[in-house]
Amino acid sequence: MKNEVWLDEVNQVVRQKLIDDAILEEAPEYFQEVKRLLDSLPHRYAIVDLSEAATRTMLNREAREYIVTYSAPMRYERLAYIKASPPLRIMAKIMKALALRKHADDGEIAFFATEDEALQWLKDGANGA
């Protein structure tokens, strides 16, 4: 798997790093691992690092449909994107809107320049802020 997913045990969040165009081929396996890790946490929180994501793939209709379909069962409570380029921010917002319409997802998403800002937002959510 070229894209990465792992459990950040210290911060109790699932970490994801989208690196390249492999998301379509990896989607079932990738999201199965994300769900397994989320299920092990007290909160369904994740950080997605988009600093190396391929903008052209995320703009592809097929990729957007895969991501919306496979991410629906994740039921994220809070999903923090970090280091996203402007086109990726727009695509993430579009995918969130599609997920809301298709799957009645009520999780929150936010965008941050730094990992520290994202972690603070997640911690605030865990503390009821």
ABEGO torsion letter per residue (X at the ends): XABBBBBBAAAGBBBBBBABAAAAAAAAAAAAAAAAAAAABABBBBBBBAAABBAAAAABAAAAAAAAAAAAAAGBABBBBBGBBAAAAAAAAAAAAAAAAAAGBABBBBBBABAAAAAAAAAAAAAGX
